[in-house]
Amino acid sequence: MKITEHQSDIKKFSLAGGLVTLGIVFGDLGTSPLYTMKAIINGGAENFNELLIYGALSCVFWTLTLSTTIKYILITLRADNNGEGGIFALMALLKKKSSWAAILTMVGGSALLADGVITPAITLTSSVEGLKYFNPEISIIPIVLLILGILFFIQQFGTKFVGSTFGPIMMVWFLVLATLGLLQLISYPEILKAISPVYAYRFLADYPGGFILLGAVFLAITGAEVLYANLGQCGKSNIRISWTFAKLALLLNYFGQGAWLMTNMDKGASVNPFFEIMPGWFLIPGIILAVSAAVIASQAIISGSFILISEAVSLNFWPKVRVLHPTWVRGQVYLPFINWFLLVACSFTVIFFRESSNMTAAYGLAINITEIMTTLLLSYYLLQKGVNHRLVLFFFMLYITLESSFLIANLNKFAHGGWFTILLASLYFLVMFGWYYGRKIKNRYITFADLDKYLDMFRDLSKDVSVPKFATNLVYIIRANRHDQVESKVIYSIFHKQPKRADTYWLLHVDRLPEPNSFNYQVTQIIPGILVRIDFHLGFKVESKINLYFKEVLEDLEKSSEIKLDSSYESLKKYKIRGDFKFILIDRIMSRDFNLPNWENFVLSLHSLVRRMSISDIRTLNLDSTNTIEEQVPIIIDQPISERIQRIR
């Protein structure tokens, strides 16, 4: 199977790829100058002095360098799962997938998804608030809600469309960031001394409340985890080389804001230095550009959320949802349900908090938790890869100390809005926990039957006229990978629950492949004409229209004279009526007769609740609902009987 041209291109750097990367990946990081310095100086308003500015800039510089450049760009991007990134891809790479690793993944994934709600709200609101420079009475909320509606509407066209549209805008945005900052640096170049880590140390050690202000400093790197999640869309080379340009522009702007603050100390901490460094004539186009960049930042986290949940579905961390591929690139997905849920959640956040200053308290805490989870999982992965344990220990101690410090500072925001993202993350976590561990409990009791033991039973039942014919052709969707096995629930359904006589029994197995366009099938005549297995080999871009594909298989088999599709009923055969088909989908139900531990009962109850979010197998496989039976069979558990009931004579 040929790889599409775009898939080949993302493995190496190109100007076009770099431009698309700016539009898809760096939106969140790229808009941090809108609110980071404002949040820092507002937090230090009571002690607005030189140490606040120099120390905060030093912290921003070293945080961007240590966390984003070294941890994510140089190290974490190496941990890709067939080109895909994100915390779920990291989990998939682990050779030993222990329960604690699964919990860490759920916590990190939940926190990042919660951040996907607050990021569009705060970035769009903070940029649109620039309009208050012209009209303090202007109503911001309706404008933000309108932009959100348009943004989520265009998701269905795919991130290639979005990236090619937003890429040039982000290029202009970063050039403007760099230019505005450079103009201020020319007037006050001394601010560059803040690069020295001595100022960061003095800020944390000597400035009153400096450690708590790390929560505001952290806003500068909130897009780093999203960068990793979007790896599959752009490739390592495009991200790494584009980051060199993006980081330079960001630092120039941050230091430019610092230079302006040093030359305008009399204006205090009540201003937003990002808009203040703009020349008066550029304010209107600058605000328009800021709003555009905020839209792009929102796009980065939205597409990242789609990718994360699609990966979670494939790893059985999330209920099945409809996953579409609007473009021919594997990393680009569109999830309709998640898209509209995020629209509602983001709109609620804007209406609830009303101002960006209120949202900053809710921002950063969740993503901080995700970064800690990534550090833990990445350290474990590096050990499994055979990296020197001393280097891994140094990496772990450095970043767990750095990110734990940020967490302690961010926890100060909890009562002021941080609770909101933690609540969202908790809801996501419950969905993942209930789905993952509920399946684990049920899967403990999955058994497979060897078909060889039942071949005679299939032959005899298909010819036993004393059993009413259930269907001419009976079709089961199975998951057994081995051709000589089938799930025990299928055997139970055919022979034990209610004997189902049919002329031909069909076992359909769907095999999903990493190639985008794989589209073929394999036929195994286990009992010629009586028991037939069909394996569909489908690429990730191919829709699961199993009902349609099965019809095409039957046509091929009829043309090759391997089967006959005429009705088995003599009265209908002479009229050339086709044989009937009946699909069976089986769901295993835990019987109430079994006494499981209270904890497992709770997990199974949560699993049942979460299942309501999942689309049915009928929709997943695009089966004909009028011709499909959803059947339930019990999960059989052998439990010792402590006391047998006695008969009274």
KATADA-V457682 format. One record per pair of residues at least 24 apart in sequence whose ideal C-beta (glycine too) atoms are under 8 Angstrom apart, sorted by the first residue. I is the first residue (numbers start at 1). J is the second residue. Records with the same first field share a line. If there is no record, write none. Layout:
BEGIN
I=J, J
END
This chain:
BEGIN
1=515, 516, 517, 518, 539
2=517
3=515, 516
4=328, 329, 516
6=160, 327, 328, 329
7=328, 329, 330, 516
9=235
10=83, 233, 234, 235, 238, 329
11=83, 235, 237
12=235, 237
13=237, 238, 241
14=238
17=234, 235, 237, 238
18=238, 241, 242, 245
19=167, 168, 171
20=160, 163, 164, 167, 234, 238
21=163, 167, 234, 238, 239, 242
22=166, 167, 170, 171, 174, 242, 246
23=162, 163, 164, 165, 166, 167, 168, 169, 170, 296, 299
24=159, 162, 163, 166, 167, 230, 233, 234, 299, 300, 303
25=226, 227, 230, 233, 234, 239, 242, 300
26=170, 174, 223, 227, 242, 243, 246, 300
27=166, 170, 223, 293, 296, 297, 298, 299, 300, 301
28=119, 123, 222, 223, 226, 227, 297, 300, 301
29=68, 221, 222, 223, 224, 226, 227, 246, 250
30=170, 173, 174, 177, 223, 246, 249, 250, 293, 296, 297
31=123, 127, 290, 293, 294, 296, 297
32=219, 220, 221, 222, 223, 250
33=177, 250, 253, 254, 257, 274
34=123, 126, 127, 272, 274, 290, 293, 294
35=122, 123, 126, 219, 272, 274, 356, 360
36=60, 216, 217, 219, 220, 254
37=254, 257, 258, 261, 273, 274
38=271, 272, 273, 274
39=216, 219, 360
40=213, 216, 217
41=261, 269, 273
42=216, 269, 270, 357
43=209, 212, 213, 215, 216
44=207, 209, 213, 269
45=268, 269, 270
46=208
47=207, 208, 209
48=265, 268, 269
50=262
51=199, 202, 203, 206, 207
52=203, 207
53=191, 194, 258, 261, 262
54=191, 193, 194, 199, 203, 258
55=194, 199, 200, 202, 203, 204, 207, 210
56=203, 213, 216, 217, 258
57=191, 194, 199, 254, 255, 258
58=194, 195, 196, 197, 198, 199, 200, 203
59=200, 203, 204, 214, 217
60=217, 220, 254
61=194, 195, 251, 254
62=197, 200
63=217, 218, 220, 221, 402
64=220, 221, 247, 250, 251
66=398, 399, 402
67=221, 224, 371, 399, 402, 403
68=221, 224, 227, 243, 247
69=243, 247
71=224, 375, 399
72=224, 225, 227, 228
73=227, 239, 240, 243
74=240
75=378, 395
76=228, 374, 378
77=228, 231, 236, 239, 240
78=236
79=378, 381
80=231, 232, 236
82=514
83=231, 232, 235, 330, 331
84=231, 232, 307, 311, 330, 331
85=228, 229, 230, 231, 232
86=112, 228, 229, 231, 304, 307, 308, 311
87=112, 225, 228, 229, 308, 370, 373, 374, 377
88=308, 311, 312, 315, 317
89=231, 232, 311
90=374, 377, 378, 381
91=315, 377
92=311, 315
93=381
94=377, 380, 381, 384
95=384
96=384
101=377, 380
102=317, 436
104=373, 376, 377
105=317, 373, 377
106=317, 429, 432, 433, 436
107=369, 373, 425, 429
108=369, 370, 372, 373, 374, 377
109=308, 312, 317, 370, 428, 432
110=425, 426, 428, 429, 432
111=366, 367, 368, 369, 370, 373, 421, 425
112=225, 226, 229, 304, 305, 308, 366, 367, 370
113=305, 308, 309, 424, 425, 428
114=366, 421, 422, 424, 425, 428
115=222, 225, 226, 301, 363, 366, 367, 370, 421
116=301, 302, 304, 305, 342
117=342, 345, 346, 349, 421, 424
118=349, 359, 362, 363, 366, 420, 421, 424
119=222, 297, 298, 301, 363
120=148, 151, 297, 298, 301, 302, 342, 346
121=346, 349, 350, 353, 359
122=356, 359, 360, 362, 363
123=294, 297, 298
124=148, 291, 294, 295, 298, 350
125=350, 353, 355, 356, 359
126=294, 356, 359
127=287, 290, 291, 293, 294
128=291, 294
129=355, 356
130=272, 275, 283, 286, 287, 290, 291
131=287
133=275, 283, 287
134=283, 284
140=355
141=350, 351, 354
144=350
145=347, 350, 351
147=291, 295
148=298, 343, 346, 347, 350
149=343
151=295, 298, 299, 302
152=302, 339, 340, 342, 343, 346
155=302, 303, 306, 334, 339
156=324, 326, 334, 336, 339
157=326
158=325, 326, 327, 332, 334
159=233, 299, 303, 326, 327, 332
160=326, 327, 329, 332
161=326, 327
162=299, 303
163=233
166=295, 296, 299
169=289, 292, 293, 296
170=293, 296
172=289
173=289, 292, 293, 296
174=245, 246, 249, 250
175=249
176=286, 289
177=249, 250, 252, 253
178=248, 249, 252, 253
180=253, 256, 277, 278
181=249, 251, 252, 253, 254, 255, 256, 257, 259, 277
182=252, 256
183=256, 277
184=255, 256, 257, 259, 260, 277
185=252, 255, 256, 259
187=259, 263
188=259, 260, 262, 263
189=259
190=262
191=255, 258, 259, 262
192=255
194=255, 258
211=405, 408, 409
212=409, 412
213=409
214=405, 406, 409, 410
215=364, 365, 406, 409, 410, 412, 413
216=360
217=406
218=364, 368, 406, 409, 410
219=360, 363, 364
220=250, 254
222=363, 364, 367
223=297, 300, 301
224=371
225=367, 370, 371, 374
226=300, 301, 304
228=374
229=304, 307, 308
230=300, 303, 304, 307, 331
231=331
232=307, 330, 331
233=303, 307, 329, 331, 332
234=331
298=346
302=339, 342
303=332
305=338, 342
306=333, 334, 335, 338, 339
307=331, 333
309=335, 338
310=335
312=432
316=435, 436, 439
317=432, 435, 436
318=431, 432, 435
319=431, 435, 610, 611, 613, 614, 615
320=614, 615, 620
321=613, 614, 615
322=615, 619
325=516, 540, 541
328=516, 541
330=514, 516, 540, 541
345=424
349=420
352=420
353=417
358=417
359=417
360=413, 417
361=413, 416, 417, 418
362=413, 417, 418, 419, 420, 421
363=417, 421
364=410, 413
365=407, 410, 411, 413, 414, 418, 421, 422
366=421, 422, 424, 425
368=403, 406, 407, 410
369=407, 425
371=403, 406
372=400, 403, 404, 407
375=399, 400, 403
376=400
430=606, 610
431=610, 613
433=603, 606
434=603, 606, 607, 609, 610
435=607, 610, 611, 614
437=603, 607
438=603, 604, 606, 607, 608, 610
439=607
441=596, 600, 603, 604, 607
442=588, 590, 604, 607, 635
445=588, 635, 636, 637
446=487, 488, 588
447=487, 488
448=480, 482, 485, 486, 487, 488
449=485, 486, 487, 488, 490, 491
450=484, 485
451=484, 485, 486, 526, 531
452=484
454=491, 495
455=526, 527, 531
457=495
458=505, 527, 530, 531
459=527, 530
461=494, 495, 499, 500, 501
462=501, 502, 503, 504, 505, 530
464=499, 501
467=499, 501
468=501
469=501, 502, 503, 568
470=498, 500, 501, 502, 582
471=500, 502, 580, 581, 582
472=502, 503, 504, 567, 568, 569, 579, 580, 581
473=502, 503, 504, 506, 579, 580, 581, 582
474=500, 502, 504, 505, 506, 582, 584
475=506, 508, 550, 581, 582, 583, 584
476=505, 506, 507, 508, 583, 584, 586
477=508, 509, 510, 546, 583, 584, 585, 617, 621
478=507, 508, 509
479=509
480=509
481=509, 511
483=524, 526, 533
487=586
489=586, 588, 633
490=586
492=633
493=584, 586, 631, 633
497=631, 633
502=582
503=530, 568, 579
504=529, 530, 531, 532, 563
505=530, 531, 532
506=532, 533, 534, 550
507=531, 532, 533, 534
508=533, 534, 536, 546, 550
509=533, 534, 535, 536
510=536, 538, 544, 546, 621
511=535, 536, 537, 538
512=538, 539, 540
513=537, 538, 539, 540
514=539, 540
515=539, 540
516=540, 541, 542
517=541, 542
518=542
521=549, 553
523=553, 557, 562
525=562
529=563
532=563
543=622
544=620, 621, 622
545=622
546=621, 622, 623
547=583, 621, 622, 623, 624
548=622
581=627
582=627, 628, 629
583=623, 624, 627, 628, 629
584=628, 629, 631
585=617, 618, 623, 628, 629, 630, 631
586=631, 632, 633
587=630, 631, 632, 633
588=632, 633, 634, 635
589=632, 633, 634, 635
590=634, 635
591=634, 635, 637
594=637, 639
595=639
END
